[in-house]
Amino acid sequence: MSTNALHPLTLALSLASPAGARNRLSILIHHRVLPTTDPLQPEVPDCSTFDWQMRLLARHFNVLPLAEAGRRLREGSLPARAAAITFDDGYADNLTHALPILQAHGLPATFFIATGFLDGGRMFNDTLIELARRLPEGRHDLASIGLAQVEVTDAASRRALIRTLIGHFKYQPMLERKHRCETLAAQFGLQLPTDLMLTRAQLRTLHHSTGVEIGAHTSHHPILARLDDAQAREEIVAGKQALETLLEQPVRLFAYPNGRPGKDYLPQHVAMVREAGFDLAVSTAPAAADRHADPLQLPRFTPWDGTPLRFGLRLLHTLLRRPA
């Protein structure tokens, strides 16, 4: 018997997720991997943290490409401790920082791309994070967006400002949200980065890399439940078509933006995803998938924990939790 099979965590995970029809599939969500820890985004792993996380996954799980994992989940043929790794949105550091670590550990991953931000675009939340990063210390008036004055003094106050701003803008109509966030940055005369997301050339490089699958994530990452049906369908289809044109192959995997069932997307959006020709789609319902899971609404979760022990326990706890 191998040393790996004797490890207590491996044994516990095997009991919670045995091979075959009783298996459960852990699908992990990531967005970014940073070169060093960002005090404004402490939950985002840096390269060192991501490296030990992937080493732990490689040691204790059987990590599969998502398309294969979804198929084998339906067939009841998954290996014990099955897992898949996903990234959302299409950040450039997925290629420059995450991919080398994944490949070093021999791990496949799926990258869901919001095509409207390729080649210099910026998501609204990043506009707000980078705004908060660049505001000079002192008191700032946010009356133009209906908020009170805010005092910026240190990393904690900047993190608080980020939470306030994202909460304020998140559920506004998509086009208005983008315009208002950019207008706010311009109000303070701030120059924000334009290289956070992949370029088309980088996406092609990622696509042709070993162990990589590319999936769709709409065009502009709207909250589908806040759009009318025609707009929602256009976002779903346009993102798929843009990727298929760029990559010159069918795209069969989809991730719902934000991804909370019943809040961020609704049953009609699942039907649209099916009609668009996707075979598998993932939400952000925090659970592991079992064989009863809808293949167009597979749950995913993010283990934010900052130590290997807590990270491993989070993975085990999620396997033991019954899906809602």
C-alpha positions in Angstrom: 0.0 0.0 0.0 1.4 3.4 -0.9 2.4 6.0 1.7 -0.2 8.4 0.2 -3.0 5.9 0.8 -2.1 5.7 4.5 -2.3 9.4 5.1 -5.2 10.3 7.5 -6.5 13.0 5.2 -6.5 10.7 2.2 -8.3 8.0 4.1 -10.9 10.5 5.4 -11.4 11.9 1.9 -11.7 8.4 0.4 -14.5 7.5 2.9 -16.3 10.8 2.1 -15.8 10.4 -1.7 -15.3 6.7 -2.7 -15.0 5.5 -6.3 -18.0 4.7 -8.4 -21.6 5.7 -8.1 -21.3 7.0 -4.5 -18.5 9.4 -5.5 -18.7 13.1 -5.1 -16.9 15.7 -7.2 -15.1 18.7 -5.7 -14.9 21.6 -8.1 -12.7 24.4 -6.9 -13.1 28.0 -8.0 -10.2 30.4 -8.4 -10.0 33.8 -10.0 -6.4 35.1 -9.7 -2.9 34.0 -8.5 -0.8 37.0 -7.6 3.1 37.2 -7.5 3.0 38.4 -3.8 0.3 38.9 -1.2 -1.9 41.9 -1.9 -3.0 43.6 1.4 -6.2 44.8 -0.3 -7.1 41.3 -1.4 -5.7 39.0 1.3 -8.0 36.2 0.2 -6.4 35.9 -3.2 -3.6 33.4 -3.2 -0.1 34.4 -4.1 2.2 32.0 -6.0 3.6 30.5 -2.8 0.2 29.8 -1.3 -1.2 28.5 -4.6 1.8 26.2 -4.9 1.2 24.4 -1.6 -2.5 24.3 -2.3 -1.9 22.5 -5.6 0.7 20.2 -4.0 -2.0 19.2 -1.4 -4.5 18.6 -4.2 -2.1 16.5 -6.2 -1.2 14.4 -3.2 -4.7 13.7 -1.8 -7.1 14.0 -4.8 -7.5 12.6 -8.3 -7.7 15.8 -10.3 -9.4 15.5 -13.7 -10.3 17.9 -16.5 -13.7 19.3 -15.8 -15.3 17.9 -19.0 -14.1 14.4 -18.2 -15.1 14.7 -14.5 -18.6 15.8 -15.4 -19.0 12.9 -17.8 -17.7 10.3 -15.3 -19.9 11.8 -12.6 -23.0 11.1 -14.7 -21.7 7.6 -15.6 -20.8 6.7 -12.0 -17.2 6.0 -12.9 -15.3 8.7 -11.0 -12.2 7.6 -9.1 -12.2 8.2 -5.3 -11.4 11.8 -4.2 -12.2 13.2 -7.6 -11.7 17.0 -8.1 -11.5 19.6 -10.8 -9.9 23.0 -10.8 -11.5 26.1 -12.4 -10.7 29.7 -12.9 -13.2 32.4 -13.7 -13.1 35.7 -15.7 -9.8 35.5 -17.7 -7.1 37.3 -15.8 -3.7 37.5 -17.4 -2.1 36.0 -14.2 -3.9 32.8 -15.0 -1.3 32.3 -17.8 1.7 33.9 -16.2 1.4 32.7 -12.6 -1.2 30.0 -12.2 -0.4 27.8 -15.2 3.3 27.2 -14.5 2.3 26.0 -11.0 -0.5 23.8 -12.2 1.8 22.2 -14.8 4.6 21.7 -12.2 2.2 19.5 -10.3 0.7 17.9 -13.4 -2.8 19.3 -12.7 -5.4 20.1 -15.4 -7.6 23.2 -15.1 -10.5 24.9 -16.8 -10.5 28.6 -17.5 -13.9 30.4 -18.0 -13.4 33.6 -20.0 -15.6 36.7 -20.1 -14.6 37.7 -23.6 -15.7 41.4 -23.4 -12.7 42.2 -21.2 -9.9 40.7 -23.4 -7.3 43.1 -24.7 -7.3 45.8 -22.1 -10.8 45.6 -20.5 -11.3 45.8 -16.8 -14.1 44.3 -14.7 -16.1 46.7 -12.5 -14.8 45.2 -9.3 -11.2 45.7 -10.4 -11.9 49.3 -11.3 -13.1 49.8 -7.7 -10.2 47.8 -6.1 -7.6 49.8 -8.1 -9.4 53.1 -7.3 -9.2 52.3 -3.6 -5.6 51.3 -4.0 -4.7 54.6 -5.6 -6.7 57.1 -3.6 -4.4 59.4 -1.6 -4.7 59.3 2.1 -7.3 61.6 3.6 -11.0 62.2 3.4 -12.9 61.8 0.1 -16.4 62.8 -0.8 -18.5 60.1 -2.4 -21.7 62.1 -2.6 -21.7 61.9 -6.4 -22.6 58.2 -6.1 -24.9 58.6 -3.1 -22.4 57.6 -0.4 -21.0 59.4 2.6 -17.5 60.8 2.9 -14.8 58.2 3.6 -11.5 58.4 5.4 -8.6 56.5 3.8 -5.6 56.0 6.0 -4.3 52.4 5.7 -4.9 49.0 4.1 -7.8 48.2 6.4 -9.7 51.4 5.5 -9.0 50.7 1.8 -10.4 47.2 2.2 -13.5 48.6 3.9 -13.9 51.1 1.0 -13.7 48.3 -1.5 -16.4 46.3 0.3 -18.6 49.4 0.4 -18.1 50.3 -3.3 -18.6 46.8 -4.6 -21.7 46.4 -2.5 -23.0 49.7 -3.8 -22.4 48.9 -7.5 -22.7 45.1 -7.8 -26.4 44.8 -8.6 -26.8 47.9 -10.7 -27.6 47.5 -14.4 -24.5 46.2 -16.3 -23.9 49.2 -18.6 -24.7 51.8 -16.0 -22.5 50.0 -13.5 -19.5 50.1 -15.8 -20.0 53.8 -16.7 -20.5 54.9 -13.1 -17.4 53.1 -11.9 -15.3 54.6 -14.6 -16.8 58.0 -14.0 -15.9 57.7 -10.3 -12.3 56.9 -11.1 -12.1 59.8 -13.5 -13.6 62.1 -10.7 -10.4 61.5 -8.7 -8.1 61.8 -11.8 -6.8 58.2 -11.3 -5.0 56.2 -14.0 -6.0 52.6 -13.6 -4.3 49.5 -15.1 -5.3 48.1 -18.5 -3.3 44.8 -18.3 -5.2 42.8 -15.7 -7.0 40.6 -18.2 -5.8 38.3 -20.9 -5.1 39.5 -24.4 -6.4 37.4 -27.3 -2.8 36.3 -28.0 -2.4 35.2 -24.4 -5.7 33.3 -24.5 -4.5 31.4 -27.6 -1.3 30.5 -25.7 -3.3 29.4 -22.7 -5.6 27.4 -24.9 -2.8 25.5 -26.5 -1.1 24.7 -23.2 -1.0 21.2 -21.7 -3.8 20.4 -19.3 -6.0 23.4 -20.2 -9.7 23.6 -21.1 -11.4 26.8 -22.1 -15.0 27.6 -21.1 -17.4 30.5 -21.6 -18.4 33.0 -19.0 -20.7 35.3 -21.0 -19.3 38.4 -22.8 -19.4 41.1 -20.1 -20.0 39.1 -16.9 -23.5 40.4 -16.1 -25.7 39.1 -13.4 -28.1 37.3 -15.7 -31.1 37.6 -13.3 -30.9 41.4 -13.7 -31.2 41.3 -17.5 -34.2 40.7 -19.7 -34.3 37.4 -21.5 -33.1 38.8 -24.8 -30.1 40.4 -23.2 -29.3 37.3 -21.1 -29.4 35.1 -24.2 -27.2 37.5 -26.1 -24.6 37.5 -23.4 -24.5 33.7 -23.2 -24.4 33.1 -26.9 -22.0 36.0 -27.7 -19.4 34.8 -25.3 -19.5 31.3 -26.7 -19.3 32.5 -30.3 -16.4 34.8 -29.6 -14.4 32.0 -28.0 -15.2 29.6 -30.8 -14.1 32.1 -33.4 -10.9 32.9 -31.6 -10.0 29.3 -30.7 -11.4 27.7 -33.8 -13.1 24.9 -31.9 -16.4 24.2 -30.1 -16.8 25.5 -26.5 -19.0 23.2 -24.4 -18.4 24.4 -20.8 -20.0 27.4 -19.2 -19.8 29.2 -15.8 -22.7 31.5 -14.6 -21.4 34.9 -13.6 -21.5 35.3 -9.8 -23.3 32.0 -10.0 -25.7 31.8 -7.1 -28.8 29.8 -8.1 -32.0 31.7 -7.7 -30.2 35.0 -7.1 -27.7 35.5 -9.9 -29.3 33.2 -12.5 -32.7 31.6 -12.8 -34.2 28.5 -14.4 -34.7 30.2 -17.8 -31.0 30.9 -17.9 -30.2 27.2 -17.5 -32.5 26.6 -20.5 -30.7 29.2 -22.5 -27.3 27.6 -21.7 -28.7 24.2 -22.8 -30.1 25.7 -26.0 -26.8 27.4 -26.7 -25.1 24.0 -26.9 -23.3 23.7 -23.7 -22.8 20.2 -22.2 -21.8 21.2 -18.7 -22.2 24.4 -16.6 -21.1 25.4 -13.1 -22.6 27.6 -10.4 -21.1 28.9 -7.2 -23.4 26.9 -4.9 -20.9 25.9 -2.2 -21.0 22.1 -2.3 -19.5 19.0 -3.9 -21.5 17.4 -6.7 -23.0 14.0 -6.6 -24.6 11.9 -9.3 -27.9 13.6 -8.8 -26.5 17.0 -9.7 -27.8 18.8 -12.8 -24.9 18.8 -15.3 -25.8 22.3 -16.2 -25.7 23.5 -12.5 -22.8 21.7 -10.9 -21.8 23.3 -7.6 -18.4 24.7 -6.9 -16.6 26.2 -3.9 -13.6 28.1 -2.9 -11.4 27.0 0.0 -10.0 30.4 1.3 -8.2 28.9 4.3 -4.6 30.0 4.7 -2.9 26.9 6.1 -2.6 23.4 4.7 -4.5 21.9 7.6 -7.5 24.2 7.4 -7.4 24.0 3.6 -7.6 20.2 3.8 -10.3 20.2 6.4 -12.4 22.6 4.3 -12.2 20.2 1.4 -13.2 17.3 3.7 -16.0 19.4 5.2 -17.5 20.2 1.8 -17.5 16.6 0.8 -19.4 15.7 4.0 -22.0 18.5 3.5 -25.1 17.3 1.7 -26.2 19.4 -1.3 -29.1 21.8 -0.8 
